[in-house]
Amino acid sequence: MDSTGKVYGWRNLFICDASIYRQQLALIHN
């Protein structure tokens, strides 16, 4: 596995988690 591919994979995973986390926060606050 390419090291750069690994880094981008982790970054995409983090971005996805952040968007899900924000959606859950919005649901909690509304």
N, C-alpha and C positions, 0 to 999 in steps of 0.2 A: 504494500500500500504506500502511496506517495505521501510524504510528510506534508506537503502543501495541501493535498486533498484532505488529509486528516484535519488540518487546521480549519479549512473552510467548512468541513462537516461539523466540527464543534461549534463554529460560529453560527451556522444555520440553525443548529439545535438550540443554541442560546437565544437566538432571535425568536424562534418559534415559542420557546418557553416564556419569553418576556411578553409576547403578544397574548398568549393564553392567560398569563398571570394578570395582565391589564384587563382582559375581558372579565375575569373572575372578580377583580376589584370593582369594576363598574357594576357588575351584578349585585355585589354586596352593598355598595353605596346607594343603589337605586331602589 
